[in-house]
Amino acid sequence: MYEVKIERLDHLGRGIGYIENKITFIPNTLPSELVVCQIVKERKKYKVGKLIEIIEPSKKRVTPFCPFYNHCGGCHLEHLNYEASLEYKEEKVKNIFKLDKVEVIKNEHPKNYRNKITLKVRNKKIGFYESKTNTLVEIKACFLANESINEIIKRLNKLNIKNGEIIIRCNTNQEILLMINTKEEIKFIEEEFKGIKLVGVLLNNQTLYGQNFFYERIHGLLFKISYDAFFQINPYIVDKLFGLIEQELEASKTILDLYSGVGTLGMVASNKAEKVISIELIKNAVLDNIQNAKLNKKTNIYPVLGDASQALSKIKEPFDFIMVDPPRKGLDKSSLTLLLKSKAKKIIYISCDPMTLKRDLEELKKEYNIEKFYILDMFSYTYHIESFCVLKKK
């Protein structure tokens, strides 16, 4: 056992101290705390400790509101008060990107905000994996998930699944899409889910009951969302994100929307453009985008099915503005090269991974300057950060 003073938090929300002059990462600790830890991993350059006792707690420490927090790997910062968690994220971004000014948009609903969760099923037990393990932590509710999701979690045992995966999605109207992935035969009995707004159940991507999509209304826009189409997990922050797009875009001839999903960002941007070209790889998302343009009476949106880098090379017309919202891995080299060659006045880069964003910005800064940088607290009580970066042509 070692007694150690915590100096700061790392990018994963772990406390950092020094034991025998070696950097030591200790989860669930906070700066200024004096703690006792047990070393559970040691490498040449660092150690990893397990918190055993807090001798001197931080004034910013709070009691986690989730009873599964100390074992479940889904959250990282429930032991830190919410305002302090925003300060942590702001400092993290400033340090990564060497910025003096970052605007933080807080989540006014930091609990029960998620509209999607993925649960594991092992030997009929349902829950999440413990951090960095395949050890299942059985849960009765997820305190970051929408209440309608928690209501259906209570009845998942009625499906009698022994092993598999269950994905639950909901909209702001509390309607539920249930997706089951398993090798077992499933018998779905509608009566057992009475009282829940269950619009569809899918088994291994095949519709078992109802439909394989639902609708969502945000920022005055209506969106059809298929079961496998990407949509942001926090409706409140999505509304704020849409507002930023309206604020940062100017009237233009053509806007390019890369990794467009069901067309959410392009739908907002269409008010500022003669034409929006949306590029997306998932077929159902593109079909949703076409439907969403009709639902919202948008006639200037042109969805394109294909990989971003390949589709970009086929589009010859110039763009005034470009919006990109790539997956966690960021932009591929081909897309980066094409963006650098573009004559777009502005690029709006939305990212859920600061490190891949930093990598891509190092390239984009050859032609663009960072004009503004926002943090949207899309993933409250976790170390994850949603960044909204505005780049202006040099």
Buried (B, 14 or more C-beta within 10 A) or exposed (E): EBEBBBEBBBEEBBBBBEBEEBEBBBBBBBBBBBBBBEBEEBEEEEBBBEBEEBEEBBEBBBEBEBEBBBBBBBBBBBBBBBEBBBEBBBEBBBEBBEEEEBEEBBBEEBBBBBBBBEBBBBEEBBBBBBBEEEEBBBBEBBBBBBEBBBBBBEBBEEBEBEEBEBBBBBBBEEBBBBBBBBEEEBEBEEEEBEEBBBBBBBBEEEEBBBEBBBBBEBBEBEBBBBBBBBBBBBBBBBBBBBEBBEEBBEEBEBBBBBBBBBBBBBBBBBEBBEBBBBBBBBEBBBBBBBBBBEBBEBEBBBBBBEEBBEBBEEBEEEBBBBBBBBEEEBBBEBBBBBBEEBEBBBBBBBBBBBEBBBBBBEBBEEBBEBEBBBBBBBBBBBBBBBBBBBBEEE
